[in-house]
Amino acid sequence: MLNRAHRTKLLVTALVLAAHPVRATAPAPGPRFAVTFPAARTTTPQDGRLLLLISTDSTAEPRFQMQDGPATQLVATLGPNVKGKLHLYAGDMDNFYLNNAVYLVEDILKTATNPTADAEVEYGDRDEHCWNGDHTRPNAFSRLRYPQMFFPRMIEQMRKRAPAGADTLSWRY
């Protein structure tokens, strides 16, 4: 049984919802997709993620056009999604040879246009795994100062991406 305070809260909530009805909006212009399954395959609603591949190349099956190199169709949408947000650092003597993966990603980022990816990619000469972009100190020491290195850059990005009118001064000391 609800006590008086709970009944009052429910009544106020109902009045607020009644005063502000939810209005259906017109569907957004552009392509629309529907995904259906045969009833014999599943009797319960499905949830999860759906990867939709749209290709500009009609010569091959779209799922085979998603590659791990610069020829991939994913590059067309890459630039707008990562512009100015990627900062990659790798030692060119990485213990796990991950620098080779960074070279590949750099090649892909260079092909992004309209807009460009505007990514920062740096390699530490003869530096090992976990090199962090500090060219002035050995990795063993520069690792100890991540907050000093990256917090100012993070704050600058938060300030640049803050919504119009947001308070970006009171939290900076």
Secondary structure, 3 states (H helix, E strand, C coil): CCCHHHHHHHHHHHHHHHHCCCCCCCCCCCCCCCCCCCCCCCCCCCCCCCCCCCCCCCCCCHHHCCCCCCCCCCHHHHHHHHCCCCEEEEECCCCCCCHHHHHHHHHHHHHCCCCCCCCEEEEECCCCCCCCCCCCCCHHHHHHHHHHHHHHHHHHHHHHHCCCCCCCCCCCC
